[in-house]
Amino acid sequence: MVYAESSELMECRVVSDVSLSISCGMEEHQKRAADLEGILCMQGGEGDVSYARNSEAPASAIALSKPFLRRAIDEIELFSSENSLCIADLGCATGANTISTVDFLVEHLKQRYRNNSISPPEFEAFFSDLPSNDFNTLFRSLPPRKENGKKKKKKMISSGNCVRERKRSYYAAGVPGSFYERLFARRKLHVVISLSALHWMSRIPEAVLDKDSFTYNRGRAWIDGAPKQVVEAYAKQSEEDLNAFLACRAEEMISGGLLFLLMAGRNDCEKPENQLGDSVTRAKHPFADSMDHTWNDLLKEGLVDEETRDTFNIPVYMRSRKEIRQAFDDSNAFDV
């Protein structure tokens, strides 16, 4: 495990054929989770406010993680080239980040096969996110796959004064659904990545939304600086989510596969209620005081009522390295 600034990098391999069960929540919990899945997504399209044009921050984090991803790929044993090699990006969103990362994975794996004088297998890439994700924009952004003996319309990319053909050497498919649930058949995936997505939770804890609860998150949009009981409710939900994520991947991945995770996190020395660390980061982060100030302004102007403000909660939790390590230890399915 490698720690870099405010993000957690985790590379792990499936080392045992274990079967893990996931406990189902109550019907109301499932309904709330389904409601959240229906609305929670990155801004679609290709306009000025779209995620495709405003994803520089995750792009920078992903770029910093590339050397670690390359090293992780170099350290795994090559899989048989008789069957297709399956890659999945969980929480892919839209735009260039996911496509460039999958391109990188495929090309680097192909080169490893060639370096070992082995014919590379065919590659399948699965782009997965919540059903509310803009998959149409994502797949319009994909370069065409060049079939042997067939000519297709080519997308061109510019590199300095040189214009070269852009193509992909893998089959692509979309898989809508929550990565806190099973998405694939057993022993389907060889390489799984999730980049800047796992800090999003599956649901808001019930007690945080209950007006009669001591844990009701009144007057706040998030948990940074919130009362201890509110933060603990988020921490518990986050723990359940990560355990569910790992249980699902343990079922879906083949033995010896690679799971590479990049997620927003916090230092072990920071308490859970101090989600953003230093004051400079907190001042710049939209989830912190600026969000609360905006809601209060809307309340004062009569555009929303107090209950609407109080029941708006951002489903994000920044885990510490200790919390992440504990989840992997409990899973017992991965070698970190």
C-alpha positions in Angstrom: 0.0 0.0 0.0 1.3 3.4 -0.9 0.1 6.7 0.5 0.3 9.9 -1.5 -0.9 13.2 -0.2 -4.7 13.1 0.2 -5.3 10.0 -1.8 -5.0 6.3 -1.1 -3.4 4.0 -3.6 -4.0 0.3 -3.1 -2.8 -2.5 -5.3 -3.8 -6.0 -4.4 -4.1 -9.5 -5.9 -6.7 -12.2 -5.5 -5.0 -15.0 -3.7 -7.7 -17.4 -2.7 -11.0 -18.8 -4.0 -13.1 -17.6 -1.1 -16.8 -17.2 -1.0 -18.0 -14.2 0.9 -21.7 -13.4 1.7 -23.1 -9.9 1.7 -25.9 -9.2 4.1 -28.9 -7.5 2.7 -30.3 -4.4 4.3 -33.9 -3.8 5.0 -36.3 -2.9 2.2 -36.3 0.8 3.1 -32.6 0.9 3.0 -32.6 -0.7 -0.4 -35.2 1.8 -1.6 -33.1 4.8 -0.4 -30.0 3.3 -2.1 -31.9 2.8 -5.3 -33.1 6.4 -5.2 -29.6 7.6 -4.7 -28.3 5.5 -7.6 -30.9 7.1 -9.8 -29.7 10.6 -9.3 -26.1 10.4 -8.2 -23.8 10.8 -11.2 -21.2 13.1 -12.7 -22.6 15.8 -15.0 -23.1 14.3 -18.4 -22.8 15.6 -21.9 -19.9 17.6 -23.4 -20.8 21.1 -22.5 -19.0 23.7 -20.4 -20.2 22.3 -17.1 -19.9 18.6 -18.0 -17.6 16.2 -16.1 -15.8 15.5 -19.4 -14.6 19.1 -19.4 -14.1 19.6 -15.7 -12.3 16.5 -14.5 -8.8 17.9 -14.2 -8.5 17.1 -10.5 -9.1 13.4 -10.8 -7.0 13.4 -14.0 -4.1 14.7 -12.0 -4.5 12.1 -9.3 -4.8 9.4 -11.9 -1.6 10.6 -13.7 0.3 10.5 -10.4 -0.9 6.9 -9.9 0.2 5.7 -13.3 3.7 4.6 -12.2 2.2 2.5 -9.4 -0.3 1.0 -11.8 2.5 0.2 -14.3 4.5 -1.5 -11.5 1.5 -3.5 -10.4 0.9 -4.8 -13.9 4.6 -5.7 -14.3 4.4 -7.8 -11.1 1.5 -10.0 -11.8 1.9 -13.3 -13.6 0.7 -13.3 -17.2 -2.6 -15.0 -17.8 -3.3 -17.6 -20.5 -3.6 -16.0 -23.9 -6.1 -18.7 -25.0 -9.0 -16.8 -23.5 -9.8 -13.1 -23.5 -8.4 -10.9 -20.8 -11.1 -9.0 -19.0 -10.6 -5.5 -17.5 -13.2 -3.5 -15.6 -13.2 0.2 -14.6 -15.6 0.6 -11.7 -17.0 4.1 -11.3 -15.8 5.1 -14.8 -17.9 8.3 -15.2 -17.4 9.9 -18.7 -14.7 11.5 -20.6 -11.0 10.9 -21.2 -9.9 9.7 -17.8 -11.4 6.2 -18.0 -10.6 5.7 -21.7 -7.0 6.8 -21.4 -6.5 4.5 -18.4 -8.0 1.5 -20.0 -5.9 2.2 -23.2 -2.8 2.3 -20.9 -3.7 -1.0 -19.3 -4.3 -2.8 -22.5 -1.2 -1.5 -24.3 1.0 -2.2 -21.3 -0.3 -5.7 -20.9 0.1 -6.4 -24.6 3.7 -5.3 -24.4 4.3 -7.6 -21.5 3.1 -10.6 -23.6 5.3 -9.5 -26.6 8.3 -9.1 -24.3 7.8 -12.7 -23.3 7.4 -13.9 -26.9 3.7 -14.7 -26.3 0.9 -13.8 -28.6 -1.4 -11.4 -26.6 -4.9 -12.5 -25.9 -8.0 -10.6 -27.0 -9.0 -7.9 -24.5 -12.4 -7.0 -23.2 -13.0 -3.7 -21.3 -16.0 -3.2 -19.1 -16.9 0.4 -18.2 -19.2 0.4 -15.2 -21.0 3.1 -13.2 -24.4 3.8 -11.8 -27.4 3.6 -14.2 -27.6 7.4 -14.1 -24.2 7.8 -15.7 -24.0 9.3 -19.2 -22.9 6.1 -21.0 -24.0 7.6 -24.4 -21.3 10.4 -24.1 -18.8 7.9 -22.9 -19.2 5.5 -25.8 -19.3 8.3 -28.3 -15.9 9.2 -27.0 -14.5 5.7 -27.7 -12.2 5.5 -30.7 -13.4 2.8 -33.2 -12.0 -0.7 -33.0 -10.1 -1.6 -36.2 -11.2 -5.0 -37.4 -8.7 -7.1 -39.4 -9.4 -6.7 -43.1 -12.0 -4.1 -42.6 -11.8 -0.4 -43.0 -13.7 1.8 -40.6 -14.0 5.5 -40.1 -11.0 6.6 -38.0 -10.8 9.2 -35.2 -7.6 11.2 -35.5 -5.6 12.8 -32.7 -3.0 15.5 -33.0 0.5 15.2 -31.5 2.4 18.4 -32.1 2.5 18.9 -35.9 1.8 15.2 -36.5 -1.7 13.8 -36.9 -2.0 10.0 -36.3 -4.8 7.5 -36.3 -6.4 6.7 -33.0 -7.9 3.3 -32.5 -8.5 0.8 -29.7 -7.5 -2.8 -29.5 -10.2 -4.2 -27.2 -13.9 -4.9 -27.2 -15.9 -2.5 -25.0 -19.1 -2.8 -23.1 -21.0 -0.8 -20.5 -22.1 -2.4 -17.2 -24.6 -0.2 -15.3 -24.9 -0.8 -11.5 -23.5 -0.1 -8.1 -20.0 -1.5 -7.4 -21.2 -2.2 -3.9 -23.2 -5.1 -5.5 -22.2 -8.0 -7.8 -21.8 -6.8 -11.4 -20.1 -9.8 -13.1 -20.2 -13.6 -13.2 -17.9 -15.5 -10.9 -14.2 -15.6 -11.9 -14.8 -13.3 -14.9 -12.3 -10.4 -14.3 -8.5 -10.4 -14.5 -7.8 -6.7 -13.8 -10.1 -4.3 -11.9 -9.5 -0.7 -11.3 -11.5 2.0 -9.5 -10.1 5.5 -9.6 -11.4 8.4 -7.6 -14.8 6.8 -6.9 -14.7 4.7 -3.7 -15.1 7.7 -1.4 -18.8 7.9 -2.6 -21.0 5.9 -0.3 -23.9 3.6 -1.3 -26.4 5.6 0.9 -26.8 8.2 3.6 -27.1 6.5 7.0 -30.7 6.3 8.1 -30.1 7.9 11.5 -28.6 11.0 9.9 -31.9 11.6 8.0 -34.2 10.9 11.0 -35.4 14.2 12.6 -36.1 12.4 15.9 -32.6 10.9 16.0 -29.7 12.2 18.1 -27.7 11.7 14.9 -29.8 14.0 12.7 -27.3 16.1 10.8 -29.2 19.4 11.2 -27.8 22.5 9.4 -25.0 20.7 7.7 -24.5 19.3 4.2 -21.6 17.0 5.1 -19.7 15.6 8.1 -16.5 17.6 8.2 -16.6 19.2 11.6 -19.9 17.5 12.4 -20.9 16.0 15.8 -19.2 12.7 16.7 -22.4 10.6 16.4 -23.0 11.8 12.9 -19.4 11.1 11.8 -19.6 7.6 13.4 -22.8 6.8 11.4 -20.9 7.8 8.2 -17.9 5.7 9.2 -20.0 2.7 9.9 -21.8 3.0 6.5 -18.4 3.5 4.8 -17.0 0.3 6.5 -20.1 -1.7 5.4 -19.7 -0.4 1.8 -16.0 -1.2 1.5 -16.6 -4.7 2.9 -19.4 -5.2 0.4 -17.2 -3.9 -2.5 -14.3 -6.3 -1.6 -16.7 -9.3 -1.1 -18.2 -8.7 -4.6 -14.8 -8.4 -6.3 -13.5 -11.5 -4.5 -16.3 -13.4 -6.3 -15.9 -11.8 -9.7 -12.1 -11.9 -10.0 -9.9 -14.8 -11.0 -7.1 -16.1 -8.7 -4.0 -14.0 -9.3 -6.0 -11.1 -10.7 -5.1 -7.4 -10.0 -7.3 -5.0 -8.0 -6.0 -1.4 -8.2 -7.8 1.3 -6.1 -7.3 5.0 -6.0 -9.5 6.9 -3.6 -9.7 10.2 -1.7 -8.6 9.6 1.8 -7.2 11.2 4.9 -4.1 10.8 7.1 -4.2 8.2 9.9 -3.4 11.0 12.4 -6.6 12.9 11.4 -9.8 12.0 13.2 -12.9 11.1 11.1 -14.6 14.4 11.8 -11.6 16.1 10.2 -12.2 14.8 6.7 -10.3 17.4 4.8 -7.2 17.8 6.9 -5.6 21.2 6.8 -7.5 24.5 6.9 -6.3 25.5 3.4 -7.8 22.4 1.8 -11.0 22.9 3.8 -11.3 26.5 2.6 -11.1 25.4 -1.0 -13.2 22.3 -0.9 -16.9 22.7 -2.1 -18.1 20.1 0.4 -17.1 22.1 3.4 -18.4 25.5 4.7 -19.1 26.9 1.3 -21.9 24.3 0.7 -23.5 25.1 4.1 -23.3 28.9 3.4 -25.0 28.3 0.0 -27.9 26.3 1.6 -28.3 28.9 4.3 -28.5 31.7 1.7 -31.2 29.8 -0.1 -33.1 29.3 3.2 -32.9 33.0 4.0 -34.2 33.9 0.5 -37.1 31.6 1.0 -36.2 29.3 -1.9 -36.0 26.2 0.3 -37.3 25.3 3.7 -35.3 24.2 6.7 -36.2 20.5 6.3 -35.0 20.5 2.7 -31.7 21.9 3.9 -31.3 19.6 6.8 -32.1 16.4 4.8 -29.5 17.2 2.1 -26.3 15.2 2.9 -23.4 14.5 0.7 -22.7 10.7 0.6 -18.9 10.9 0.8 -16.5 9.6 3.4 -12.7 10.0 3.4 -11.2 6.7 4.8 -7.9 6.5 6.6 -5.2 4.0 5.6 -6.0 2.1 8.8 -9.7 1.8 7.9 -8.8 0.5 4.4 -6.3 -2.0 5.7 -8.8 -3.3 8.2 -11.3 -4.0 5.4 -8.7 -6.0 3.4 -7.7 -7.9 6.5 -11.3 -8.8 7.2 -11.8 -9.9 3.6 -8.9 -12.3 3.6 -9.3 -12.6 -0.2 -6.5 -10.2 -1.3 -2.8 -10.0 -0.9 -2.0 -6.3 -0.4 
